[in-house]
Amino acid sequence: MSLRTRLSLVYGGLFLVAGVVLLGVTYALFNQQLSGRTMKFVNASPPGATTADERFRKAEEWMRGQQDSLHEAATTSLLTQGGIALAVVGCAATGLGWLIAGRVLAPLHRVTDTARRIAAASGADRGLHERIALAGPQDDVKDLADTFDTMVERLDRSFDGQRRFVANASHELRTPLTLGRALVEVAMHRRSASEDVRQLGENLLQINIRHERLINGLLLLAGSENEIAERLPVDLADIVTHVVAQTAPEAGEAGVTVHEEAAEAVVAGDALLLERLVQNLVENGIRHNTGAGGKVSVTCRTRSGGGIELEVGNTGPAIPPYEIPVLFEPFRRLNADRLVTAKGAGLGLSIVRSIARAHDGEVTARPREGGGLTVTVTLPEAR
């Protein structure tokens, strides 16, 4: 039951309990008063009486009968009419309690409606411009509404600062790297460049590529934290086939065999982000493998109970179960705290989890028998 209904029932119940107690006390006092009063009709002469003794006896019987009749009538009237009046007034009190509870809880309903609209917004940073702006006396409900407005305002400023940071970082971080790569390539391809200069240029380019990968991963991670505003039907099987074909040269150089099993699986979301999700999983499976002779399996299917399941497993070193949650944290990889190497920046699974959650999905991982890791992504099926 709603809070308004419970308050109304409490009001009505308390009134009925108080009314029953009041009715009982009134009946007890009335009964005591009526029983203690002595009617003296001894000198009365009832019709048909002749002698004094007979008149006294008949007067006593008539008095007792009158007293019993009066007691019965008064009791019946008190209990029946009092009960009816109590029921009517109790119903009226419950209705009045309903109206009062609705008036008292109306500001709370405004808080709830505003919070529901913000939570139902298409993106995590959308809808934060709304405010309750409750007017009225400075009571507990207004304090709650003002506190909620203050919290939403701080969240709005925080998301706004994040958007500005991502926009500025996208420009300020990529521009120096692009300029540095261009200068290195110019220096490497000069006719007077020695072999040492060319080798140094190759090393600098590799470092530059790792920095670009790191920056792109950070920007993607910051952008994928938000919910997808515009969702379109995307066949995840096509993405899996495209990514496996795209990563085939890297798998061939590493001596890793990639096995693909993709059936039609349509989800609603952003195709570029979903492609990045699959690409990160497949690249992780290739790079963190046992090397020559390693295997990566990619399976995409629609579950019988509903939903889409993407499963990527790879051979590799044994992974303790307690280490798996660490792998989903940014810059954290197995047995390497905040390590950036040629294999990656440690953002792959963090980006996978963010993209999956932005599409209302979840990511789980479990160790494989014999070593390696199996990552499972579940996404809602497109309607």
N, C-alpha and C positions, 0 to 999 in steps of 0.2 A: 504494500500500500504506500501511497505517497505520504509525504510529511504532512500535507494539508489534511488528508483524510485521518491520519493518526491523531493530529491535534484536535480535529473536530470530535472524534470519538472520545478522546480524553476529556474534552470539555463536557460533552453530553453525559459521559459516564460519571464524572465527578458530581455533576448536578443531580443526576438520578440517585446516586448514593446519599448525597446530602438531603434530598427530598424524602427518600425512604426513612432515613434516620429522623428527620423532622416529623414525618407522619406518625412514626412509631411513638415518639415522645409525646406528641399531641394526644394520641389515642390512650396512652397510659395515664396521662394526667386527667384526661376527660373521664376515663373509667373510674379512676380513684375518686374524683369529685362527685360523680354520679352515684357511686356506691356508698359514699360516706354521708350523703344527704338523707335525712329521715323525714319522711312525709307523715304528717300527723293529721289523719282524717278521722280520729276517734269520735269526735262529736258530730261527724257528718251522719246523715240519715239516708242511707241508700234506699232506693225504691224496694218495697216489699218487706222491710224490717219492722218487727213488732216489739219485741222485748229488748232490754238494754244489752244483754249478753249476745243476743242474735245480731243486734245492730253492730256491736263491737267486732264480732267474728266476721260478719259480712264486710264491714268497713276495712278490716285488716286484709281479707282476701282481695277485695277490690283494689286496695292500695298496692298490694304486692303485684297484682296483675298489671295495674297501670305502670308500676315501676319497671317490670320486666318488658312490657311493650315499649315503653319509652326508651329503655336501654337498647333494645334490639333495633328500634328504628333509628336511634341516634348513631349506633355503631355501624349499621348498614350504610347510612347516609355518609358517615365520616369516611369509611373505608372505600366505598364504591365511588362516590363523587370525588373524594380526595385522590384516589388512584387515577381516575380519568383525568382530573386536572393536572396531576403530576406527570402523566404520560404526554399530555398535550404540551405542557410547558417544557418537558424534557426534549421533545422533538423540536420545539421552537429554539431551545437553548443550543441544540446540536446544529441547527441551521444557522443560527447566529454565530456560533463558533466557526462554522465553515466560512462564512463571510469574513469574519475577523481574521481567521488564519490566512485566507487568501490575500487580504489587504496587507497583513504583516509580512507574508512571504513573497509579495510581488517584487520587491527589490532583489531578493535572492534569485527569483526567476530571471530577472534581467542579467544578473551575473552569470547564471547558467547558460542562458541563450547566447550571450556574447562569447563565453568560453567555447561553446559548441561550434559557433560559426568560425572562430579562429582555428579550432582543431580540425574542422572539415574543409579548410582552405586547400586549394590544389597544391600548394607548396608550403614548406616549413616556414618560409619567411613571408608568406602572403597572409593578409588578414590582420597583421599585427598593428595596423593603423587604427583599428577600431578601439573605442573606449566606452566604458559604461557611463561615466560622467553623471553619477547619481546625485540628485538634488534632494535636500531635506535636512532634518535635524542630524546633528553629529552623534549618531548612536552606533551600536555594534555593527549593524548592517552597512552603514555608510563607511565605517572604517574598513570593513572587508572589501567593499567596492573600490575605495580609494587605493587600498593596498594592491588589489588586482590590477588597477590601471597603472600604478607605478611599476609593477613587475612587467606588464606588457610593453610599457614604454622603454624600459631598459633592454628588453629582448629586441625590440624594434631597432634601437640604436646599435645593439650588438650585431644584428644581421646586416644592417646598413653599413657598418664598418667593415664587415667581412666582404660584402660585395665590392666596396671600394678597394679593399686590399687586393682581392683577386684581380680586379681590373687593372690596378696599378702594377701589381707584380707581373701580370702577363706581359706588360710592355717593358717595364724596367729590368726584368731578369732575362727576357729573351733577346732583347736588343744587344747587350754586350756580348752574349754568347755568339750571336750571329755575326757580329763584327769581328770577334776574335777568330772564329772559324774562317772567315774570309781572309783575314790577314795571314793566318797560318798557311792556307792553301796558296795564296800568292807567293809567300816566301818559299814554299816547297817547289813550286813549278817554275822558279827562275832558272835560267840556264846556268847561272854561276853557283847554284846551290849544290853543296857537296852532299855526299852520301850521309854524313852525320846529320846535316841539317834536315834532309828528307826523313831520316829515321826519327829525329826529334819531332818533326812535324806530324808524323804518323802517331807518335805517342800523345802529342798534344790534342790531336783530333779525337783520339779515343777518350781522353779525359773530357774533352768538350762534349762528346756524344753522351757520356755518362751524366754530365751535369744537365744537359738538355733533357735527358730521360727523367732525371730526378725532378726538375722543375715542372715538366709536363705532368708527371705523376702527382706532384703536390697540388697543382692547379686542378687537375681532374678530380682528385680526392676532395678538394674543397667544393667543387661544383656538384659532385655526385651526392653530397650529403643532403641536398634538397630533393623534395619529391618531384617527380616528373609532371610538368604542367600539361603537356600535350602528348597523348599516347596514341600510337598508331599500331595496327596489327603487324607483327613481325614473325616470320617463320624462323624459329631458332635453329632448325635443321639446316637451312641455307647458310646461316652464319657459321655454324660448325664446319660445314663443308668448305666454305671460303677460308676460314682461319686455318684449318688443317693444310689446305693447299698452299697458303701463304707461308706457313712455318715449315714446310717440307724441306727447303734448303738447309735451314738451321738444324733440323732433326737429322738430315743426312750427314752434315759435318760432324755432329756429335755421335753418330752411330746409334741413334735411337729410332726405334720403329714406332710409328703412331698408327693405332688402329681406330678407325672411325665407324660408329654405328648410330646413324641419325635417322629418325623417323619424323614425320611431320608433327611439329609442335608449335602452335601459334600462340604468342604472348602479345600483350599490349604494352608498348613502351617506346623507348628511344633506341633506334637501330644502332647508332654509333656507340652509345654506352653499352648496349648488350654485346656488340662486337668486341669492345675493349674487355668486357668481363670474360668472354670465352678466350680471347687472345692471352690474357694474363694467366688463366688457368693452364692453357696448353703450353705457353712458354715456360711457366714454372715447372711443369712436368718434364719438359725437355732439359732445362738448365740444371735442375736439381735431381738429376738421375744418376745412375751408376756409370754412365758413359757408354762405350761400345757394348752392344748387346742389350741395352736398356729398352724398356717398353713403356708406352703411354697409351692408355685406352680412353676414348671419348665417346660417351653414350648420351644420346638425347632422345627422350621419349615422353609420351603422355601417360600419366598414371591412371590406373583404372578408377581410383577414387576421386579423380579430378586433379588438375594442376599439372605443371610441366616440371620435369626433372632432368637436370644436366649433371652428369657424373664424369669426373676426370680423375683417373688413377694413374700412378706412375710407380715404377720400381725405384729403388734407391736405398739409402741408409735407413736403419731402423729408427723410428721416432717414438719416444715415450709418450703415452697419452697425456701426461700432465704438461707436456711442452706445446701441445696443439693450440690452446688459447693464446699463447704468446705470438704464434705465427700471424695472427690477425691484427696485431698492433703495428702501427707505422714504425718503420726503421728497425723492426725486430725480426731476426731470422734465427733459425736453429743454431744454437751454440755460438751465436754472434750477436752481441748487444750493440745496436746502432752501428752496424757495419755496412759500408757501401763498397761493393766490389763490381767486377765486370759482369757478374751474373745479374745484377739488378740493384735497385735502391732500397729494397725491403718494403716496398709499398704495394706489391702485387695483390696479396690477399686482402689488404686493407681496402684497396679500391674495389675488389670483387664484392666484399661485404657491403660497402657503401652503395654500390650500384644495385645490388640485390635488394637492399632495404628500401631504396628509392623506388623500386618496382613492386613493393609490398611482398618481397620474398625473403628467404632466409638461406644461410650458408652453414653447412656443418662439415666437419672433417673427422676422419678416423684413420688410424694406422692400418696399413696393409700387412697381411701375413707375409713374412719374408722380407719386409722392409718397404719403405715407400709410404705414400700418402694417397688417400682417396678423398676428394672434395666433392660434395654434393650440393647443388644449388636447386632450390625449389621456388618456382614462380607461379603465380596464378595464371590460369588459362584465359585467353582472350574470349570474350563473349560476342 
